[in-house]
Amino acid sequence: MNKVVWITGASTGIGFEIAKVFAKSGCVIIATARRKSRLVSLVSEIRFAGHEAYAFVCDVRSERSIASTKKKILEKCGTIDILINNASITTFKSFIDTKPPEFDDIIETNLRGSYLTARTVLPIMMKKKRGQIINVLSVAAKTVFTDSSAYSASKAGLLALFNVLREEMRKYNIKITNIMPGATDTPMWSPATRQKYHSRMMTPRDVAEIVFHTANQPKKVVIEDVMIKPIKGDL
Ligand SMILES: NC(=O)c1ccc[n+]([C@@H]2O[C@H](COP(=O)([O-])OP(=O)(O)OC[C@H]3O[C@@H](n4cnc5c(N)ncnc54)[C@H](OP(=O)(O)O)[C@@H]3O)[C@@H](O)[C@H]2O)c1
């Protein structure tokens, strides 16, 4: 695959692995997140393996940061073929313990962030009548997990948002795919939870491989929703 792929939240976990898997296939990687040092080491690793990659600091809560990232990508690569909306945060708290600033931060990062990045790349894709947006959601978009109300609301909101966008974008040949992974061994979980469930969780590489497979769709096909879970089920 020879595409320019923008991955948000690429500094750790699933996004970090998605960048490496797409790079291996020959894609040009644009890795963004807030922590520059981690992005720099990712990009060094990809370049060392002989592939092309760029790191830009981009906070998905900021329209200005997203606009300047788009400008930098277009300067370096001239286009964006695939956007992978992966950046996300959570807290593991009950509804009543989730304070308004935490709620706002989760919605702003997860839901509004992906809305903003998609809105930024769509004019490029609409002009070309081609493109792909892959959203890393969660099983929490469809399944009830306690102590995750704000996170679940953000992911269910994304599912609704991008299901509508998919219909609006069919005439432009732009494909929208929602990936809903279950428990994956990444820094999103506490060290204690990771230690307890390590052998049961999927690896970020597992999820990255599935994301890569869904990016390879036959021309006239759109993979709409993909739910992936550990073989032993939810935690
Ligand atoms: N781990 C799981 O069990 C699981 C299950 C289902 C779905 N998911 C989803 O998988 C995706 C990746 O999560 P992960 O598990 O790999 O967790 P992670 O390691 O914590 O990665 C989250 C990424 O989001 C970035 N991020 C957070 N806030 C950001 C902001 N304001 N602007 C830009 N980037 C931001 C972080 O980078 P910086 O801090 O450097 O900005 C980091 O790279 C998320 O969408 C998550 O909801 C994970």
Ligand as a Chemical Component Dictionary entry (heavy atoms), coordinates in Angstrom:
data_LIG
# 
_chem_comp.id                   LIG 
_chem_comp.type                 NON-POLYMER 
_chem_comp.pdbx_formal_charge   0 
_chem_comp.three_letter_code    LIG 
# 
loop_
_chem_comp_atom.comp_id 
_chem_comp_atom.atom_id 
_chem_comp_atom.alt_atom_id 
_chem_comp_atom.type_symbol 
_chem_comp_atom.charge 
_chem_comp_atom.model_Cartn_x 
_chem_comp_atom.model_Cartn_y 
_chem_comp_atom.model_Cartn_z 
_chem_comp_atom.pdbx_ordinal 
LIG N1  N1  N 0  -6.640  -0.313 25.478 1  
LIG C1  C1  C 0  -7.861  -0.793 25.329 2  
LIG O1  O1  O 0  -8.277  -1.748 26.018 3  
LIG C2  C2  C 0  -8.801  -0.193 24.316 4  
LIG C3  C3  C 0  -10.006 -0.870 24.070 5  
LIG C4  C4  C 0  -10.886 -0.324 23.148 6  
LIG C5  C5  C 0  -10.563 0.823  22.467 7  
LIG N2  N2  N 1  -9.380  1.452  22.733 8  
LIG C6  C6  C 0  -9.112  2.672  21.994 9  
LIG O2  O2  O 0  -7.862  2.552  21.341 10 
LIG C7  C7  C 0  -7.349  3.859  21.102 11 
LIG C8  C8  C 0  -5.897  3.911  21.542 12 
LIG O3  O3  O 0  -5.830  3.750  22.948 13 
LIG P1  P1  P 0  -4.679  2.939  23.682 14 
LIG O4  O4  O 0  -5.319  1.820  24.382 15 
LIG O5  O5  O -1 -3.585  2.686  22.751 16 
LIG O6  O6  O 0  -4.281  3.979  24.822 17 
LIG P2  P2  P 0  -3.004  4.914  25.031 18 
LIG O7  O7  O 0  -1.753  4.105  24.946 19 
LIG O8  O8  O 0  -3.292  5.685  26.274 20 
LIG O9  O9  O 0  -3.021  5.876  23.764 21 
LIG C9  C9  C 0  -3.819  7.015  23.694 22 
LIG C10 C10 C 0  -3.179  7.963  22.705 23 
LIG O10 O10 O 0  -3.996  9.142  22.592 24 
LIG C11 C11 C 0  -3.153  10.272 22.634 25 
LIG N3  N3  N 0  -3.899  11.439 23.116 26 
LIG C12 C12 C 0  -4.575  11.600 24.270 27 
LIG N4  N4  N 0  -5.092  12.833 24.346 28 
LIG C13 C13 C 0  -4.731  13.471 23.197 29 
LIG C14 C14 C 0  -4.945  14.786 22.690 30 
LIG N5  N5  N 0  -5.637  15.707 23.375 31 
LIG N6  N6  N 0  -4.437  15.092 21.483 32 
LIG C15 C15 C 0  -3.722  14.174 20.780 33 
LIG N7  N7  N 0  -3.467  12.933 21.208 34 
LIG C16 C16 C 0  -3.977  12.588 22.410 35 
LIG C17 C17 C 0  -2.017  9.877  23.560 36 
LIG O11 O11 O 0  -0.845  10.626 23.272 37 
LIG P3  P3  P 0  -0.334  11.915 24.068 38 
LIG O12 O12 O 0  -0.649  11.716 25.515 39 
LIG O13 O13 O 0  1.131   11.927 23.760 40 
LIG O14 O14 O 0  -1.063  13.061 23.456 41 
LIG C18 C18 C 0  -1.791  8.433  23.142 42 
LIG O15 O15 O 0  -0.915  8.383  22.048 43 
LIG C19 C19 C 0  -8.261  4.816  21.851 44 
LIG O16 O16 O 0  -9.187  5.378  20.961 45 
LIG C20 C20 C 0  -8.975  3.917  22.828 46 
LIG O17 O17 O 0  -10.228 4.425  23.212 47 
LIG C21 C21 C 0  -8.486  0.959  23.627 48 
# 
loop_
_chem_comp_bond.comp_id 
_chem_comp_bond.atom_id_1 
_chem_comp_bond.atom_id_2 
_chem_comp_bond.value_order 
_chem_comp_bond.pdbx_ordinal 
LIG N1  C1  SING 1  
LIG C1  O1  DOUB 2  
LIG C1  C2  SING 3  
LIG C2  C3  SING 4  
LIG C2  C21 DOUB 5  
LIG C3  C4  DOUB 6  
LIG C4  C5  SING 7  
LIG C5  N2  DOUB 8  
LIG N2  C6  SING 9  
LIG N2  C21 SING 10 
LIG C6  O2  SING 11 
LIG C6  C20 SING 12 
LIG O2  C7  SING 13 
LIG C7  C8  SING 14 
LIG C7  C19 SING 15 
LIG C8  O3  SING 16 
LIG O3  P1  SING 17 
LIG P1  O4  DOUB 18 
LIG P1  O5  SING 19 
LIG P1  O6  SING 20 
LIG O6  P2  SING 21 
LIG P2  O7  DOUB 22 
LIG P2  O8  SING 23 
LIG P2  O9  SING 24 
LIG O9  C9  SING 25 
LIG C9  C10 SING 26 
LIG C10 O10 SING 27 
LIG C10 C18 SING 28 
LIG O10 C11 SING 29 
LIG C11 N3  SING 30 
LIG C11 C17 SING 31 
LIG N3  C12 SING 32 
LIG N3  C16 SING 33 
LIG C12 N4  DOUB 34 
LIG N4  C13 SING 35 
LIG C13 C14 SING 36 
LIG C13 C16 DOUB 37 
LIG C14 N5  SING 38 
LIG C14 N6  DOUB 39 
LIG N6  C15 SING 40 
LIG C15 N7  DOUB 41 
LIG N7  C16 SING 42 
LIG C17 O11 SING 43 
LIG C17 C18 SING 44 
LIG O11 P3  SING 45 
LIG P3  O12 DOUB 46 
LIG P3  O13 SING 47 
LIG P3  O14 SING 48 
LIG C18 O15 SING 49 
LIG C19 O16 SING 50 
LIG C19 C20 SING 51 
LIG C20 O17 SING 52 
# 
